[in-house]
Amino acid sequence: MNTIQQAIELAEKNETEKALALLSDYQKNADDDSLFQIAELYLQWGFLIESRTILEQLIEKYPEETALKLTLSDIFIESEEDELAITILNEIPEGDEGYYVQALIQLADLYQAQGLFEVSEQKLLEAKHIDPQESIIDFALGELFFSIGEYVKAINYYERVYTKTKEVGHVSIEDRLGEAYAAAGEYEKALEFYKEEEEPDPDKLFRHGITAHQAARDDIAMKAWEHVLEIDQDYYAAYTQLANVYKEQGMFEEAYKTVQQGLERDSYQKELFFLAADIAHQLGKNNESEEHVRQAIALEPDYKEAVLFLIELLKEKEAFDEIIELIHSIKNTGAEDALYDWELAKANVEIESFDDALNSYQQAYTSLQHDSDFLKEYGYFLTEEGRVQEAIPILKAYLDQQPIDEDVREHVERLEQDLM
């Protein structure tokens, strides 16, 4: 048994230090072929500096030896020294076709990582011109175009690879085609590339469901997401998607059960609490709906959609004092939104706290002066409060946006006449 083989066997037995010591001693007298093998072992084991030292010495002796440069470029890439890798790869001559194509592919990858997509494409197309049948080049082109959102081009290259192999470097070409067709909006075509596996991947199943839903195949989407949750009960996005599609199908009891199951797994999912509130409300479970939405807001006080939903619930039971208390508590956390001020104004009107209402309308006005509904309401409030001179320009601003509202126009004309 030669020394290099002995070192390999020691490493396989996790006796790495002995293996390194053996190689370090041996390389002092090793021939150049053996030194290259040692450098490759060092690289394989992650000892980049040791490998680089040997390779640089060999390149000084054999400056035309392309294999040495390619291996050294791998070290530069591993060390994130991309510019050095690009420099040495560009030294590989075009006439050395076998290695040159490999260098072009590596250069394309490096340029893509730097965001130089056109240069990357040029390198790959040059490689394809030299070796038009090489699937790795088609795959690389597919990956490049997919990464920059040119899905139709990506599909073209993935399809070429698919006729020869279903996998490249542990990447499923079927998955890539499914994702690319879905991204291109061809959802029915995308579904053709999603297949059930013996050990299904929940991420792939989840994407399958998304694609099916986009293709208006909710029967497939529901089965996919149900299967995801059978595999992984902590896949929270699946609870949301499944509950939403149940809701869209009018299956509110199933939707409510799904969100409850999700919340049993994790009670810190504000989106699930809000969805539970929405579904409970549609089921007529208003107490449960209010409880859920309050829990969502407790997790994020400035959860605007949930806050406005709760306000509507409180309006239904005419709990205007609770609306005022809610909005003040939200604003005390530092949250600011003109819609909160508008809702606060309306609630204060309901309890006849008109000074507070005026203050809130004034605060909301800066942000909502282009909202015609707000302007109309604010203008009429000012009129009722006897602040006619303030009301007229507000209502005229409303008419600029809604010129066909004759009732408001006539109201403004009467206000102007009364001031004469």
N, C-alpha and C positions, 0 to 999 in steps of 0.2 A: 504493500500500500504506500502511495507517495505521500509527501508531506501535506499537500493541499487537501487531499482526500481525508487525511487524518484530522485536519483542522475542521473540515466540514462535519465530520462525525462528532467531534467534540462539541461543536456549536449545536448540533441536533440534540445532544444530551444536556443542553443548557450549561455547558462548561465553556462559556464564551471567553473568559480570561485566559484559560489554557490555550484555546484556539488562537487568540490574538498573539499570545506570546510565541507560539509555535511559528506563526506566519511572520511575525516581526523578525525572528531569528533567521528564518529560512530566506526571506527576501534579500538579505545581505549578499547571498551568493546565487540567487535564482537567475535563470536566463530570462530574456525579455518576454517570451510567451508566458512563462510562469508568473512574471510580474503583472502582466495584464490580467491573468486569472485572479491574482490576489487583489488587484484593484477592483475588479468586478465583485468579488466577495465582500470587500470593505463597503462598497456602495450598497450591496444587497443588505448588509447588516446595519447600515446607517452610519458607518464611520466615514463621513464625507471628506474630512480633512486628510486622513490617511490615504484614501483612494485618490483624491485630487493630487497629492504630492507625487504619487507614483506615475499617474497619467501625464502630468506636466513634464516629468523627466523623460518619459517615453516619447512624448511629442517632440521634444528637443532633438531626439535621435532620429525620429521618423516623422518629419513634418508633413509628409504627404499621406500618412496613414489615416484614412477617414474614420475607421472604427474607433480609434482613440479619441478623435474629436467629438464624435457622437456621444461616446460614454462620458466625456468630460462635460458636454453640454447638459447631460442628465444631472450631473452634480450641481452645475450652476442653477438649473431649474429648481432642484430640491432645496438649494440654499437661497432661493428667491433672488438670485443675481441674474435677472432676466436680460439685462443689457449685455453681460458677458456671454450668456448663452446665445443671444442673437448674433453677436460678433463672430463667435466661433462657428456657428452653423452657416453663416454667410461665406465662410472660407471654404466650404465643401464645394468642389468643382462640379459644374453641370455635367461634365463627361462621365462622372462616377454615378451612373444612373441609379443603381440599386440604393446607394446611400443618399444620393441627391434627393430622391423622392421622399425618403424618410426625413431628411433635413427640412424639406419644404413643408411637410405636415407639422413638424415641431415648430417651425417658424410661424406658420399660420396660427397655431394654438397660442403662441406667445403674443403675437400681434393682436389676436382677438382679446386676450386678457388685458391688453393695454387700451382697448377700445378702438384700435385701428382696423375696423372691419373691412374696409375696401382693400387694404394691403393683405389682410388675411385671405380674403376671397381670391385675390390675384395669385397668391402662393398656391392655394389649393387647385385653382384652375390650371396653373402651370403643371402641377403634379398630375392632374387628370389627363392633360394632353400627352404627357409622357407615358402614363399607365392608365388608359381609359377603363380597364376592367377591374381595377382595384377597389373593392368594397369599402375599405377603410377611408379612402378619399371621398367617396360618395357620402359615407356616414359623417365625416368631418364637415362636409358642405351642408348636410342636413342640419347638424348641430349649430353651425354658424348662423344659418338663416333662421332657424327656430329661435335662437337667442336674441335676434334683433327684430323679431316679429314678422318676418317675411315667410308666412306659413305655407303659402302655395309653393314657393320655391323649395322650402324644406321638405314638403310632401313629395315633390318630384324626386329628390335624392333618396329619401327614406324608402320610397317605393322600389327604387333600383336595388337598394340593399336587401329589401324584403324578398326579392325574387331569388336571392342567393343564400341568405341566412336570416334567422329570426332573432339573433342576438349578437351584439358586438361589445366586447369588453364588459360583460355582465349587464349591458343595457338592452332591454327588450325593445325590438323594433316595432312590435305590435303596440306597445305602450306609447312609443313616440308618435306613431301614426295616429293613434286614437287621440292623443293630446293635440297634435297638429291639426287634424281635421276639425276637432272641437273648437280650437282657437280660430280657425278659418270660418267658423259658422256652419260647417257641414256636419251637423250633429248626427243625422242618420248614418252617414258614412263612418263617423267616428265610432258609433256603437258596434260596427262590424269588427272592430279590432279589440274590443273588450271581451275577454273570455274568462270563464270560471276556471280557477286553478285548484290543484289538490290542496295547496296551503295558501289560500288567498291573502293578498296583502291589503290591509284595511285602507291604506292611502289610495291604492289603485281602485278599490271598490268605491271609495268615497268619490273619486273623480268620475268613475263610471256613473254614479248617481247624478252628479252635476250635469254630465253630458246628456244623460237620458232625460232629465228634467228640461234641459234647454231644447231637446228634440220633441218636447211635449209627450214624452213617454213616461208618465208619472208612475205607471205600473212597474216599470223596470227600476225607476229611481227609488221607489219605496222599498222594493226588495233588496236593492243594493245597500241602502242605508240601514235597513233592518239587519242585514247580514253583518255590516260593519259593527253594529252594537252587540251582536252575538259574539263577535271575535274580541272586541275591545270595548268594555262598558265605560271606559273613561275617554272615549272619542267624542268630546263635547260638541264639536261642530256638527256631528251627525244627528244629535238630538235636535238641534235647531233646524237643520234642513228637513229632517223627517217630520217634525211637528208642523213646519210651515206647509209642506206639501199635503199633509193630512188636512190642514186647515183649508187649503185651496180646493181640496176635493170635498169639503163639507163634512169631513170626518172629525168633528170637534172633540168628541169623547176620546178618540185615539190620540189626537193631538195633545189634549190636556194630560192624558196618562204619560205620554212620552216626555213632556217637559218636567213633569213631576219626578219621573225616573232619573232624568238628568240632574235635577236639583238634589236628589237623594245622594248622588255621587259627588256633587260639588255644590255647596251652598254659597259660592262666591261668584257665580256666573250671572252678572247683572242682565245680560241680554236674555238669558233663559227666564229670569224672574219677570222681565217685561213681557216676554212672549206669553208666559203663563197668565199674566194679568189680562192681556188682550183676549186670549182664548176663553178664560173664565168669564170675562164680560160677555162674550158672545154666547156663552152657555147660560147666561143669566145668573151666574154666581158672583154677584157684585161685591159681597163682603170678601170673598176669596180674592177677587180681582184687585180690590183696594189693598189687601194685605200684601199681595205679590208685588204690586208696583211700589209700595212703600219700602219693601225690602230692596228693590232695585235702586231706589233713590238713596237708601241708607248706604249702599255700596259706593255710589257716586252721586253726591248731592246735586251736581250740575248735569245730570243726565236729562238733557232738555226734553227729549221725546217722552220720557217717562213722567217728568214733571207736568208737562202739558196734558198728558193722558190722565194723570191723577186729578188735575184741576177740572177736567171735563166730568170725571166721576163725581167729584164733590159738587159740581153744579147740578147734577142730576138730583141730588138730595138736598139742594139749596143750602149747603153747608158753607156759606160765604165767609164766616169767621174763620173756618178751617183753611180756606183758600188763602186768606190774608196771613194767617199764622205760617202756613207752608211757604209762601213766597218770601216772607221776611226771614225765615230760617235758612232758605236757600241763599238769599242775598247776604246773609251774615257770614256765609262761608267764603264770600268774595266773588261769587258768581254774578255776572251782570248780563242781562239780555233785555232788549226793549220789549219783547213779548211778555216777559215777567211783569214789567211795569204796566203794560196794557191790561193784563189780567188782573193786576192789583187794583188798577183804576176801576175796572168793571165791578169787582167784588165790593169795593168801597161805595160805589154808587148804590149797589143793592142794599147795603146796610145804612144808606143815607149819610155816609161820612164824606160829604162833598168836598171839603177842603183837602182831605187826604187823596181823594180821587183826582182833584185838579193837579195836585203835586205829581202824581204818578203819570197822568196824561202828559204833563209838561216834560217829564223825564223821558217818556217814550217818543215824544215828537221828533227829537233830533234824528233818531234812527228810522222812524216810520213815516216821515213826511212825504214819502213817495208811495205809501200804501193807501189806496183809495178808500178801503173799508175803514181804516183807522181814521183818516181825515174826516169822513162823513160822521162817524160816531163822535169824534172829538168836537167837531163843529156844532153838532146838535147839543152836546153836553154844555158847551160854552153858552149857547143860546139859552138853555134852560136855567143856567146860573146867572143870566142877565148880563153876560160879558159879550154883548153883541158886537162891539167894535173888534174884539179879538176873534169872534166866530166868523165874521164875513170873509177875511182873507183865507182862513182855513177852508171854508166851504168853497171859495173860488178856486183854491188850489185843487180841491176835489173835482170840481167841474172841468178843470183843465185836463184831468185824466178821464173823466166820465162825462163828456159834453152832452150826451143824450138823456141825462137824468133831469127831466123837466120839473119834477117835484122839488128837487133841491134848488134848481134855478129860480123857480117861483118863490121859494122860501127866502132865498138871498135877496131877491128883488123887494119882498115885503120888509125884510130887515132894513134895507137901505132906505126905503120910503119912511119907515118909522123914525129913522135918524134925522130926516130932513126937518 
